[in-house]
Amino acid sequence: VALSYNDVGNGQLTLSGSNTFTGGLTLSAGDTLVLGHDNALGTGALTVGGFGGTYNLAATNGDRTITNDFAGQNWRQTTVFKGSDDLAFSGYFSVRTYGAGESAKIDVQDADCMVTFSDFNTVANGVDTGDGFKKLGDGIMFIDSSFTVGSGSALPFTVEAGTLFINTTAQVGDVVVSSGATLGGTGTLSVARGGATEIVRVLTGSIAPGDPVGTLNIAEACDIDATLLINIDDTQSPKNGTLATSGALDITGATLDFNVTGTATAASYTLATYPSGQLTGTFGTVDNLPAGYTVNYGTTAITITAETTAPTPDGMTWSSV
């Protein structure tokens, strides 16, 4: 049995129980599908019909893990995730990224909502035109499977709002992090357009390596004009986020910011690594540096180290002369 839901853009379908239908479900533009059970979609795939429009999904009765495949989003379509309950998709999830002046869009609206994709795929059909992929909304999105935005030459990849964690290998054409948005993760990001290696440029917004700690690898050079945000948590292993570039790192005039959970107690933390002698510039601003630490720009790494004070022998006092 296959199901199709079409309410001319104004309807909401709530599936609150465990279902067994096998033919899949088709959602029409403008409608909202609310999932109240991990098996709400039966055993078939979820598809969206037609071209263009917005398709709305939400979880209810708590966080949901959906194993069904999701297929058919076209480049003029936007998939919107509503509400604060989290959604995790372990099945195949595909979006189309081509079309002149168009992009595939995923909008995680609520800042408390986390949407995770374990098998994220972009479909270009050999056509490399358009604006690639855009992540919208104040919420958090995780991509945990390898993907390429485009085919022969990769297409742009934009984080317009909220936070996107890339915990996988991703090849994209350009990386754009908009003001107020954050790109993080523990994966490897490479940039190629037309076969030419390029530079990952963070012109606005923040790049925050880790999830929230760990290493984000850039398989190219990296130019940060905005903010490098470092998370520190001594209860985790590793204890902080680190940006590792295979090419040169340019931080001229950038901002270094810290988010410390608890208290920083380690003798040193490595913030970024790069090939020997391949660092250009220093940070123009350093915000929220943990008390008692200094920033060091080394040949192969940027670190912060705890300041040390020579001990005073018992029974002795120092006086000026």
LOTOR-175743 format. One record per residue: residue in three letters; x, y, z of N, C-alpha, C, CB in turn. Coordinates in pm, whole numbers, padded with zeros to 5 digits, always signed. Glycine has a CB too. Example, Ala and Ser with C-alpha at 12.3 -4.5 7.8 and 13.67 -1.06 7.14 Angstrom:
REM residues 2
Ala+01319-00569+00780+01230-00450+00780+01320-00330+00780+01131-00447+00905 Ser+01285-00225+00708+01367-00106+00714+01290+00003+00787+01408-00060+00572 
//
This chain:
REM residues 321
Val+00084-00119+00000+00000+00000+00000+00088+00124+00000-00095+00001+00122 Ala+00064+00216-00093+00135+00343-00098+00039+00455-00059+00194+00368-00239 Leu+00090+00555+00012+00009+00667+00055+00058+00795-00010+00012+00680+00207 Ser-00037+00885-00042-00004+01016-00095-00085+01118-00018-00032+01025-00248 Tyr-00015+01225+00032-00085+01329+00108-00074+01460+00035-00028+01341+00251 Asn-00188+01517-00002-00191+01643-00077-00309+01726-00027-00201+01616-00230 Asp-00277+01836+00042-00382+01923+00093-00363+02065+00041-00383+01922+00247 Val-00310+02077-00080-00293+02204-00150-00216+02304-00065-00429+02261-00190 Gly-00114+02255+00004-00022+02344+00071-00065+02392+00208+00002+02459-00012 Asn-00177+02341+00264-00224+02394+00392-00241+02287+00498-00353+02465+00372 Gly-00213+02164+00469-00251+02057+00559-00139+02006+00647-00305+01945+00482 Gln-00180+01929+00748-00084+01863+00836-00131+01720+00859-00070+01939+00972 Leu-00038+01627+00838-00064+01485+00861+00023+01440+00977-00037+01400+00733 Thr-00040+01385+01081+00034+01335+01197+00023+01184+01201-00021+01398+01329 Leu+00138+01119+01201+00144+00973+01214+00205+00944+01350+00229+00906+01096 Ser+00121+00904+01445+00165+00895+01584+00197+00753+01629+00061+00951+01673 Gly+00160+00653+01550+00182+00515+01591+00281+00443+01504+00053+00441+01593 Ser+00306+00316+01536+00393+00230+01456+00311+00172+01342+00456+00116+01544 Asn+00353+00202+01218+00277+00160+01100+00350+00051+01023+00249+00280+01010 Thr+00274-00023+00943+00332-00136+00869+00312-00126+00719+00272-00264+00919 Phe+00257-00015+00667+00237-00007+00522+00372-00007+00452+00155+00120+00485 Thr+00377-00060+00331+00505-00087+00264+00529-00003+00141+00511-00230+00226 Gly+00430+00067+00091+00444+00136-00038+00505+00273-00032+00314+00146-00100 Gly+00534+00325+00087+00592+00457+00100+00486+00566+00108+00684+00483-00015 Leu+00532+00689+00127+00442+00803+00140+00496+00918+00058+00426+00844+00288 Thr+00407+00986-00014+00445+01103-00093+00385+01228-00031+00400+01088-00241 Leu+00468+01328-00006+00426+01454+00056+00424+01563-00049+00518+01493+00174 Ser+00319+01643-00049+00305+01751-00147+00355+01883-00091+00160+01765-00192 Ala+00388+01975-00181+00445+02104-00143+00353+02180-00048+00473+02189-00266 Gly+00413+02238+00055+00341+02319+00151+00282+02244+00267+00234+02390+00083 Asp+00270+02112+00257+00211+02033+00363+00314+01998+00470+00148+01907+00306 Thr+00263+01957+00586+00348+01925+00701+00324+01782+00743+00322+02021+00818 Leu+00433+01708+00762+00427+01571+00811+00488+01566+00951+00501+01473+00714 Val+00408+01522+01049+00453+01513+01187+00469+01366+01224+00352+01584+01284 Leu+00587+01331+01271+00620+01192+01301+00626+01172+01452+00756+01152+01236 Gly+00534+01089+01503+00526+01065+01646+00576+00928+01688+00387+01082+01692 His+00636+00854+01593+00689+00721+01624+00804+00693+01529+00577+00611+01613 Asp+00903+00617+01574+01016+00587+01486+00973+00506+01364+01123+00510+01564 Asn+00865+00430+01375+00816+00347+01265+00689+00406+01203+00789+00205+01313 Ala+00672+00538+01215+00550+00601+01165+00533+00586+01015+00550+00747+01201 Leu+00644+00577+00941+00638+00572+00795+00632+00429+00740+00757+00642+00737 Gly+00608+00332+00825+00606+00196+00776+00744+00154+00728+00504+00180+00665 Thr+00748+00082+00615+00877+00035+00563+00913+00094+00428+00875-00115+00553 Gly+00830+00180+00372+00859+00240+00243+00935+00370+00256+00732+00264+00167 Ala+00961+00433+00140+01037+00558+00137+00943+00678+00148+01121+00568+00006 Leu+00998+00790+00197+00928+00917+00195+00977+00996+00075+00950+00997+00328 Thr+00885+01038-00010+00922+01118-00127+00841+01247-00127+00900+01039-00259 Val+00893+01347-00198+00820+01472-00214+00785+01486-00361+00904+01595-00163 Gly+00664+01534-00389+00616+01536-00526+00635+01670-00594+00473+01499-00529 Gly+00653+01666-00726+00659+01787-00806+00790+01862-00795+00548+01876-00768 Phe+00790+01985-00850+00908+02071-00849+00875+02198-00770+00953+02106-00994 Gly+00971+02244-00694+00952+02367-00619+00871+02345-00493+00885+02470-00706 Gly+00861+02452-00413+00780+02447-00293+00859+02411-00169+00670+02350-00312 Thr+00786+02411-00057+00843+02383+00074+00774+02261+00133+00829+02505+00168 Tyr+00854+02175+00193+00804+02051+00252+00843+02051+00400+00861+01924+00178 Asn+00746+02033+00488+00768+02050+00630+00765+01917+00703+00665+02145+00688 Leu+00864+01896+00789+00872+01775+00871+00890+01816+01017+00987+01682+00825 Ala+00835+01737+01108+00852+01763+01250+00840+01632+01327+00747+01866+01300 Ala+00906+01628+01442+00892+01516+01535+00799+01558+01648+01030+01470+01591 Thr+00731+01461+01708+00649+01488+01824+00658+01371+01920+00502+01514+01782 Asn+00619+01392+02044+00630+01290+02149+00775+01250+02172+00547+01167+02113 Gly+00866+01347+02162+01006+01319+02186+01087+01310+02058+01021+01193+02263 Asp+01217+01285+02074+01308+01276+01960+01278+01150+01880+01454+01277+02006 Arg+01302+01156+01749+01270+01044+01661+01392+01003+01579+01153+01080+01568 Thr+01407+00871+01559+01507+00816+01468+01434+00743+01356+01606+00719+01544 Ile+01453+00792+01233+01379+00741+01118+01474+00661+01029+01314+00857+01039 Thr+01437+00536+01001+01522+00449+00918+01480+00450+00772+01519+00307+00972 Asn+01365+00506+00741+01316+00508+00602+01403+00596+00514+01171+00556+00597 Asp+01408+00564+00384+01478+00648+00288+01395+00771+00256+01509+00569+00159 Phe+01463+00880+00221+01400+01004+00178+01458+01036+00041+01424+01123+00281 Ala+01373+01047-00060+01424+01068-00195+01334+01166-00269+01433+00935-00271 Gly+01397+01244-00359+01318+01320-00452+01318+01469-00436+01184+01276-00446 Gln+01388+01526-00332+01389+01671-00323+01462+01730-00443+01456+01718-00191 Asn+01397+01824-00511+01457+01888-00627+01517+02023-00589+01355+01905-00737 Trp+01590+02084-00684+01669+02202-00653+01586+02326-00619+01758+02233-00767 Arg+01459+02327-00656+01374+02441-00623+01295+02416-00495+01280+02471-00738 Gln+01328+02312-00425+01252+02275-00307+01333+02301-00179+01211+02129-00314 Thr+01258+02326-00071+01318+02344+00061+01252+02247+00157+01303+02490+00111 Thr+01334+02170+00229+01284+02084+00334+01301+02156+00467+01358+01946+00335 Val+01189+02178+00536+01189+02254+00661+01162+02158+00777+01082+02368+00658 Phe+01247+02166+00880+01227+02089+01002+01177+02183+01109+01359+02017+01046 Lys+01058+02154+01161+00992+02240+01257+00997+02178+01397+00849+02267+01216 Gly+00977+02264+01498+00969+02216+01635+01105+02194+01697+00891+02089+01641 Ser+01105+02161+01827+01230+02147+01902+01273+02002+01923+01216+02213+02036 Asp+01186+01904+01893+01226+01764+01906+01322+01727+01793+01101+01671+01903 Asp+01423+01646+01827+01528+01611+01732+01481+01502+01636+01654+01566+01806 Leu+01542+01504+01517+01517+01402+01416+01650+01348+01366+01432+01458+01298 Ala+01661+01215+01363+01781+01151+01308+01737+01058+01195+01860+01072+01418 Phe+01802+01071+01079+01771+00989+00963+01887+00894+00936+01743+01078+00838 Ser+01863+00765+00956+01968+00667+00930+01958+00609+00790+01961+00554+01032 Gly+01848+00634+00721+01831+00587+00584+01889+00685+00484+01685+00563+00554 Tyr+01879+00649+00357+01928+00732+00246+01847+00862+00241+01917+00655+00111 Phe+01917+00975+00238+01851+01106+00230+01917+01183+00117+01860+01185+00366 Ser+01840+01220+00016+01901+01283-00101+01837+01418-00131+01889+01192-00223 Val+01920+01509-00181+01874+01639-00231+01941+01665-00364+01904+01753-00128 Arg+01872+01735-00454+01929+01770-00584+01990+01909-00575+01822+01765-00696 Thr+02109+01926-00630+02185+02050-00610+02208+02128-00738+02318+02018-00548 Tyr+02139+02096-00846+02166+02167-00971+02044+02248-01015+02206+02070-01080 Gly+02068+02338-01106+01964+02426-01158+02013+02569-01156+01834+02412-01077 Ala+02006+02638-01268+02061+02773-01279+02001+02865-01173+02036+02830-01419 Gly+02086+02923-01090+02042+03015-00988+01966+02950-00874+01959+03119-01049 Glu+01966+02818-00866+01890+02747-00765+01982+02669-00673+01789+02654-00830 Ser+01929+02628-00557+02007+02547-00464+01913+02453-00389+02086+02637-00364 Ala+01970+02346-00337+01897+02260-00244+01907+02325-00107+01954+02113-00243 Lys+01795+02325-00033+01792+02394+00096+01733+02303+00203+01712+02524+00086 Ile+01798+02303+00319+01743+02239+00438+01738+02344+00547+01827+02114+00481 Asp+01620+02363+00604+01595+02468+00702+01558+02405+00835+01482+02564+00653 Val+01649+02413+00932+01622+02364+01068+01586+02487+01150+01747+02285+01130 Gln+01458+02507+01172+01412+02637+01220+01440+02664+01367+01267+02649+01196 Asp+01415+02566+01453+01423+02589+01597+01566+02572+01646+01329+02494+01673 Ala+01613+02668+01726+01751+02664+01775+01778+02543+01863+01783+02791+01851 Asp+01673+02483+01922+01690+02367+02009+01678+02235+01933+01587+02371+02119 Cys+01655+02242+01804+01636+02120+01725+01767+02075+01661+01530+02143+01615 Met+01794+01945+01669+01910+01885+01602+01860+01783+01501+02007+01819+01706 Val+01907+01796+01377+01873+01703+01270+02001+01636+01222+01799+01775+01152 Thr+02001+01502+01222+02122+01426+01189+02096+01337+01068+02167+01340+01309 Phe+02193+01337+00975+02184+01252+00856+02303+01156+00855+02182+01339+00726 Ser+02271+01026+00856+02376+00924+00854+02408+00876+00713+02336+00807+00939 Asp+02323+00908+00615+02345+00867+00476+02299+00981+00386+02270+00733+00442 Phe+02369+01095+00395+02333+01217+00323+02393+01214+00183+02380+01343+00400 Asn+02311+01245+00083+02356+01238-00056+02306+01359-00134+02308+01108-00123 Thr+02391+01409-00223+02349+01513-00316+02349+01454-00455+02442+01637-00307 Val+02247+01488-00533+02230+01433-00667+02243+01547-00767+02092+01362-00683 Ala+02345+01540-00854+02369+01647-00950+02335+01607-01093+02513+01690-00944 Asn+02322+01477-01119+02290+01428-01254+02385+01482-01360+02148+01466-01291 Gly+02512+01504-01322+02612+01549-01418+02602+01695-01455+02602+01470-01538 Val+02511+01771-01393+02494+01912-01425+02553+01996-01312+02344+01946-01446 Asp+02651+02079-01343+02719+02157-01240+02690+02306-01258+02870+02131-01244 Thr+02564+02341-01240+02524+02481-01240+02438+02505-01117+02448+02519-01371 Gly+02428+02630-01075+02343+02661-00962+02422+02695-00838+02252+02546-00934 Asp+02350+02710-00727+02408+02756-00602+02432+02646-00502+02321+02859-00541 Gly+02428+02521-00546+02467+02410-00460+02372+02385-00346+02602+02435-00405 Phe+02426+02379-00225+02348+02344-00106+02353+02456-00004+02401+02213-00043 Lys+02238+02482+00063+02233+02584+00167+02165+02527+00291+02157+02710+00118 Lys+02230+02549+00406+02171+02515+00535+02113+02643+00594+02276+02450+00632 Leu+01982+02642+00622+01911+02758+00675+01863+02730+00817+01792+02795+00583 Gly+01816+02833+00885+01754+02816+01016+01852+02816+01131+01677+02689+01018 Asp+01799+02846+01252+01882+02860+01371+01923+02729+01435+01811+02943+01471 Gly+01866+02617+01389+01893+02488+01449+02027+02429+01409+01786+02393+01414 Ile+02050+02305+01454+02178+02236+01437+02159+02118+01342+02234+02187+01574 Met+02250+02104+01249+02245+01995+01151+02377+01921+01151+02212+02049+01010 Phe+02369+01787+01153+02486+01701+01148+02484+01619+01020+02491+01608+01273 Ile+02597+01613+00949+02613+01524+00835+02724+01426+00869+02645+01604+00702 Asp+02687+01296+00875+02781+01193+00920+02818+01095+00810+02722+01117+01036 Ser+02792+01131+00683+02831+01042+00573+02897+01125+00464+02709+00964+00517 Ser+02988+01064+00389+03064+01134+00286+02971+01183+00175+03174+01044+00229 Phe+03002+01302+00120+02919+01355+00012+02998+01455-00070+02792+01421+00068 Thr+02949+01479-00193+03004+01579-00283+02890+01667-00331+03079+01514-00403 Val+02907+01798-00322+02805+01890-00372+02839+01921-00517+02797+02021-00286 Gly+02775+01852-00611+02806+01864-00752+02852+01731-00806+02913+01970-00775 Ser+02906+01731-00929+02956+01606-00987+03098+01625-01033+02866+01559-01104 Gly+03119+01661-01160+03255+01677-01211+03328+01791-01143+03252+01700-01360 Ser+03262+01903-01124+03318+02013-01049+03218+02049-00940+03350+02136-01140 Ala+03266+02063-00818+03177+02077-00705+03109+02214-00703+03253+02055-00575 Leu+02995+02220-00634+02914+02341-00627+02926+02405-00489+02766+02309-00658 Pro+02882+02529-00474+02895+02600-00346+02822+02529-00232+02843+02742-00360 Phe+02872+02553-00114+02818+02496+00009+02808+02609+00109+02908+02377+00063 Thr+02685+02642+00153+02663+02762+00232+02594+02728+00364+02579+02863+00154 Val+02649+02782+00473+02582+02777+00603+02530+02918+00629+02680+02727+00719 Glu+02400+02938+00606+02344+03072+00618+02305+03107+00761+02225+03086+00529 Ala+02272+03007+00842+02229+03033+00979+02246+02907+01062+02082+03082+00983 Gly+02248+02923+01194+02261+02809+01283+02399+02745+01275+02156+02707+01251 Thr+02403+02615+01304+02530+02542+01310+02522+02416+01225+02565+02506+01455 Leu+02626+02391+01149+02637+02268+01070+02766+02197+01109+02634+02299+00918 Phe+02753+02070+01148+02868+01987+01179+02890+01890+01064+02848+01911+01315 Ile+03010+01891+01007+03049+01794+00904+03143+01694+00969+03117+01864+00781 Asn+03092+01574+00992+03171+01470+01058+03204+01359+00959+03095+01411+01179 Thr+03246+01400+00840+03266+01307+00731+03360+01371+00630+03130+01267+00664 Thr+03375+01308+00514+03454+01366+00405+03360+01436+00309+03537+01256+00332 Ala+03386+01564+00283+03299+01642+00196+03381+01717+00094+03213+01739+00278 Gln+03336+01715-00032+03400+01793-00137+03298+01892-00191+03455+01702-00251 Val+03333+02020-00188+03241+02126-00228+03316+02225-00315+03179+02196-00104 Gly+03240+02316-00378+03301+02413-00468+03354+02535-00398+03203+02454-00571 Asp+03273+02593-00313+03311+02706-00231+03247+02686-00094+03268+02843-00295 Val+03307+02742+00008+03250+02735+00142+03213+02876+00185+03348+02669+00243 Val+03086+02895+00219+03039+03026+00266+02975+03007+00403+02938+03090+00164 Val+03026+03076+00504+02967+03075+00637+02919+03216+00664+03069+03026+00747 Ser+02788+03234+00669+02731+03367+00684+02747+03419+00826+02584+03366+00645 Ser+02731+03550+00841+02744+03614+00971+02646+03553+01070+02722+03766+00959 Gly+02695+03515+01188+02612+03454+01290+02602+03304+01279+02477+03512+01284 Ala+02647+03243+01169+02642+03099+01149+02775+03036+01188+02606+03065+01003 Thr+02773+02903+01208+02892+02831+01251+02907+02701+01173+02887+02802+01402 Leu+03030+02674+01128+03065+02547+01066+03162+02474+01157+03127+02568+00924 Gly+03127+02351+01194+03213+02272+01280+03219+02129+01233+03164+02277+01424 Gly+03270+02040+01320+03275+01899+01288+03412+01839+01304+03227+01877+01150 Thr+03419+01707+01280+03543+01632+01293+03579+01561+01163+03533+01530+01407 Gly+03524+01609+01052+03550+01546+00923+03663+01611+00847+03427+01549+00840 Thr+03665+01587+00716+03765+01644+00626+03694+01716+00514+03859+01534+00570 Leu+03727+01843+00497+03663+01928+00398+03762+01960+00287+03609+02057+00461 Ser+03725+01930+00163+03808+01965+00049+03728+02050-00047+03863+01839-00021 Val+03798+02136-00119+03734+02230-00209+03793+02213-00348+03752+02377-00159 Ala+03705+02194-00447+03752+02183-00585+03643+02233-00678+03790+02036-00620 Arg+03680+02314-00774+03586+02360-00876+03656+02344-01010+03540+02509-00851 Gly+03599+02262-01095+03659+02238-01225+03795+02170-01215+03673+02368-01299 Gly+03814+02092-01107+03938+02019-01090+04050+02099-01029+03981+01968-01219 Ala+04029+02227-01004+04135+02312-00948+04122+02320-00797+04131+02453-01011 Thr+04230+02295-00728+04229+02308-00583+04218+02454-00544+04355+02245-00522 Glu+04135+02482-00446+04112+02619-00405+04135+02634-00255+03970+02662-00443 Ile+04094+02748-00203+04114+02780-00064+03980+02783+00007+04187+02915-00048 Val+03975+02726+00128+03857+02740+00213+03863+02878+00277+03850+02626+00320 Arg+03765+02961+00247+03763+03097+00299+03645+03114+00395+03755+03200+00184 Val+03674+03159+00514+03570+03188+00612+03566+03340+00625+03597+03118+00752 Leu+03478+03403+00548+03476+03549+00539+03392+03611+00649+03424+03592+00404 Thr+03285+03544+00689+03200+03588+00800+03165+03466+00883+03071+03662+00748 Gly+03094+03485+00993+03055+03372+01074+03175+03312+01146+02989+03267+00989 Ser+03159+03185+01187+03262+03119+01268+03292+02980+01213+03219+03109+01415 Ile+03417+02939+01225+03455+02801+01205+03497+02748+01341+03571+02786+01097 Ala+03431+02641+01387+03450+02588+01522+03484+02441+01512+03323+02610+01609 Pro+03612+02407+01497+03650+02267+01480+03608+02182+01598+03799+02255+01459 Gly+03562+02059+01566+03521+01966+01669+03371+01948+01676+03572+02011+01801 Asp+03331+01852+01760+03189+01821+01777+03162+01780+01923+03146+01707+01680 Pro+03174+01870+02019+03227+02006+02005+03380+02013+02012+03168+02094+02114 Val+03444+01899+02053+03590+01893+02050+03633+01794+01944+03648+01854+02190 Gly+03763+01791+01915+03815+01705+01809+03874+01789+01698+03705+01614+01754 Thr+03915+01723+01589+03987+01790+01481+03903+01800+01355+04117+01717+01451 Leu+03893+01921+01301+03835+01943+01169+03949+01961+01072+03739+02067+01168 Asn+03954+01875+00970+04063+01878+00873+04021+01955+00748+04105+01735+00836 Ile+04109+02044+00704+04091+02116+00578+04198+02066+00482+04100+02271+00598 Ala+04157+01997+00375+04253+01935+00284+04304+02035+00180+04189+01816+00213 Glu+04308+02161+00217+04355+02268+00129+04418+02375+00218+04237+02328+00043 Ala+04445+02489+00157+04477+02608+00235+04350+02664+00295+04549+02715+00147 Cys+04364+02747+00398+04248+02804+00467+04276+02950+00501+04215+02723+00595 Asp+04179+03035+00469+04189+03179+00496+04072+03217+00585+04190+03263+00362 Ile+04103+03255+00710+03999+03293+00805+04001+03444+00822+04019+03221+00942 Asp+03896+03509+00775+03881+03652+00795+03784+03683+00908+03834+03718+00667 Ala+03711+03583+00954+03609+03603+01056+03657+03546+01190+03476+03537+01014 Thr+03594+03439+01240+03621+03390+01375+03660+03243+01375+03501+03411+01464 Leu+03768+03212+01446+03802+03075+01481+03757+03054+01625+03956+03045+01463 Leu+03656+02970+01645+03599+02945+01778+03650+02811+01830+03444+02947+01773 Ile+03715+02815+01944+03773+02694+02003+03696+02656+02128+03923+02715+02036 Asn+03641+02534+02127+03575+02478+02245+03677+02403+02329+03458+02385+02205 Ile+03675+02425+02460+03764+02356+02554+03679+02289+02661+03866+02455+02618 Asp+03705+02161+02683+03636+02086+02788+03732+01979+02838+03502+02022+02736 Asp+03791+02001+02954+03893+01910+03006+03838+01773+03043+03959+01971+03125 Thr+03706+01756+03046+03648+01625+03076+03640+01538+02952+03509+01642+03137 Gln+03668+01595+02835+03658+01521+02709+03797+01478+02661+03589+01606+02601 Ser+03798+01387+02566+03923+01345+02501+03902+01345+02350+03969+01204+02552 Pro+03971+01432+02274+04065+01533+02321+03995+01644+02399+04141+01592+02203 Lys+04073+01734+02455+04019+01835+02545+03970+01960+02473+04121+01872+02645 Asn+03999+01972+02343+03959+02095+02273+03944+02070+02124+04063+02206+02297 Gly+03890+02168+02056+03880+02163+01912+04008+02212+01847+03762+02246+01864 Thr+04044+02149+01733+04167+02185+01661+04137+02191+01512+04280+02082+01690 Leu+04186+02295+01447+04176+02307+01302+04308+02263+01240+04142+02453+01260 Ala+04303+02164+01150+04425+02112+01085+04415+02136+00935+04444+01960+01116 Thr+04509+02212+00880+04508+02240+00737+04624+02170+00668+04514+02391+00711 Ser+04598+02120+00547+04705+02059+00468+04784+02163+00390+04648+01956+00372 Gly+04725+02282+00377+04792+02392+00309+04815+02507+00404+04712+02439+00188 Ala+04845+02623+00348+04876+02740+00429+04753+02787+00506+04930+02854+00341 Leu+04777+02847+00621+04671+02904+00704+04695+03054+00718+04666+02835+00844 Asp+04595+03133+00679+04604+03278+00688+04500+03325+00789+04582+03347+00549 Ile+04547+03386+00900+04456+03434+01004+04468+03585+01021+04485+03364+01137 Thr+04522+03653+00924+04547+03796+00935+04420+03872+00973+04602+03850+00802 Gly+04422+03935+01090+04310+04016+01135+04189+03939+01184+04269+04103+01026 Ala+04195+03806+01187+04080+03726+01229+04060+03737+01380+04099+03579+01188 Thr+03945+03686+01426+03914+03683+01569+03931+03541+01622+03771+03734+01595 Leu+03999+03528+01735+04009+03401+01806+03918+03409+01928+04157+03369+01847 Asp+03825+03315+01938+03730+03316+02049+03730+03179+02116+03586+03353+02000 Phe+03697+03178+02245+03698+03054+02322+03563+03033+02390+03809+03057+02427 Asn+03523+02906+02395+03407+02863+02473+03455+02753+02566+03288+02814+02380 Val+03471+02784+02694+03530+02691+02790+03421+02633+02879+03638+02762+02876 Thr+03413+02500+02881+03324+02430+02972+03402+02393+03098+03262+02303+02905 Gly+03358+02440+03211+03434+02418+03333+03552+02512+03339+03481+02272+03342 Thr+03668+02456+03374+03790+02535+03387+03901+02472+03304+03833+02546+03535 Ala+03975+02556+03232+04091+02507+03156+04208+02486+03252+04130+02609+03042 Thr+04261+02363+03255+04369+02331+03349+04492+02271+03283+04318+02235+03453 Ala+04485+02236+03155+04599+02174+03088+04714+02273+03072+04558+02118+02951 Ala+04835+02220+03061+04952+02307+03042+04946+02379+02909+05082+02225+03052 Ser+04887+02313+02807+04875+02377+02675+04763+02312+02596+05008+02368+02597 Tyr+04714+02384+02496+04612+02336+02404+04656+02374+02263+04470+02395+02438 Thr+04645+02280+02170+04676+02308+02030+04549+02350+01958+04740+02184+01961 Leu+04551+02471+01902+04432+02528+01840+04428+02504+01689+04425+02677+01867 Ala+04544+02507+01624+04551+02489+01479+04687+02432+01442+04526+02622+01405 Thr+04689+02350+01336+04815+02299+01282+04818+02324+01132+04831+02147+01313 Tyr+04940+02329+01076+04960+02362+00935+05101+02318+00897+04939+02516+00908 Pro+05133+02309+00766+05269+02272+00726+05372+02373+00777+05278+02260+00572 Ser+05493+02328+00794+05599+02411+00852+05614+02543+00778+05731+02336+00850 Gly+05606+02652+00856+05626+02785+00800+05510+02839+00719+05745+02785+00716 Gln+05393+02772+00723+05282+02809+00637+05173+02888+00709+05221+02686+00577 Leu+05210+02963+00813+05116+03050+00881+05139+03194+00839+05128+03035+01034 Thr+05030+03263+00805+05038+03405+00770+04954+03485+00868+04991+03430+00624 Gly+05014+03590+00928+04941+03682+01012+04922+03634+01155+04809+03709+00952 Thr+04856+03718+01233+04819+03686+01371+04674+03731+01390+04914+03756+01474 Phe+04613+03686+01498+04476+03723+01526+04467+03872+01561+04419+03638+01641 Gly+04367+03939+01504+04347+04079+01535+04280+04100+01669+04266+04145+01428 Thr+04196+04002+01710+04124+04010+01836+04123+03872+01900+03979+04062+01815 Val+04141+03868+02032+04131+03743+02108+04027+03765+02217+04270+03700+02170 Asp+03918+03687+02212+03808+03700+02308+03801+03577+02397+03675+03720+02235 Asn+03770+03600+02524+03744+03492+02621+03861+03396+02638+03622+03414+02579 Leu+03984+03448+02625+04102+03366+02650+04101+03320+02795+04233+03445+02617 Pro+04118+03190+02821+04120+03144+02960+04226+03217+03043+04146+02992+02966 Ala+04190+03250+03166+04280+03326+03253+04412+03250+03272+04214+03353+03390 Gly+04522+03323+03261+04653+03265+03285+04716+03199+03165+04643+03167+03393 Tyr+04656+03215+03044+04710+03154+02924+04754+03262+02825+04607+03059+02858 Thr+04850+03226+02741+04897+03315+02635+04890+03241+02501+05041+03364+02663 Val+04872+03319+02393+04865+03262+02258+05005+03259+02199+04769+03344+02167 Asn+05041+03143+02138+05173+03126+02078+05158+03086+01932+05256+03020+02156 Tyr+05232+03154+01846+05231+03126+01702+05358+03052+01667+05216+03257+01618 Gly+05349+02921+01646+05467+02840+01621+05489+02810+01474+05456+02712+01696 Thr+05593+02734+01446+05629+02699+01309+05523+02611+01244+05763+02630+01306 Thr+05463+02521+01324+05366+02427+01270+05233+02429+01344+05422+02288+01273 Ala+05219+02512+01448+05095+02508+01526+05074+02639+01602+05097+02391+01624 Ile+04948+02671+01624+04909+02777+01717+04863+02710+01845+04796+02870+01656 Thr+04916+02753+01956+04880+02695+02085+04849+02805+02186+04993+02605+02136 Ile+04785+02766+02294+04784+02851+02413+04851+02772+02525+04637+02894+02452 Thr+04932+02840+02602+05005+02774+02711+04982+02850+02841+05157+02766+02680 Ala+04982+02774+02949+04961+02833+03081+05087+02908+03123+04924+02726+03185 Glu+05069+03027+03175+05182+03103+03227+05231+03038+03355+05142+03251+03251 Thr+05362+03036+03374+05421+02975+03492+05485+03083+03577+05525+02867+03454 Thr+05480+03066+03710+05540+03158+03806+05644+03085+03886+05433+03220+03898 Ala+05763+03139+03891+05869+03074+03967+05832+03069+04114+06003+03149+03948 Pro+05849+02952+04181+05813+02941+04322+05907+03022+04411+05815+02794+04366 Thr+05853+03070+04520+05933+03143+04619+05972+03048+04730+05855+03265+04676 Pro+06102+03031+04757+06144+02938+04863+06082+02978+04997+06298+02936+04875 Asp+06050+02877+05078+05993+02903+05210+06087+02990+05292+05965+02771+05284 Gly+06026+03083+05361+06105+03166+05452+06175+03282+05384+06207+03083+05522 Met+06154+03301+05251+06221+03408+05181+06119+03506+05125+06310+03353+05070 Thr+06155+03630+05118+06071+03732+05056+06155+03806+04955+06011+03830+05161 Trp+06087+03854+04850+06155+03930+04745+06131+04078+04772+06105+03890+04603 Ser+06234+04158+04753+06219+04300+04765+06293+04366+04651+06270+04350+04900 Ser+06249+04483+04612+06315+04553+04503+06445+04613+04549+06225+04660+04446 Val+06539+04627+04459+06671+04686+04493+06696+04803+04401+06788+04581+04481 
//
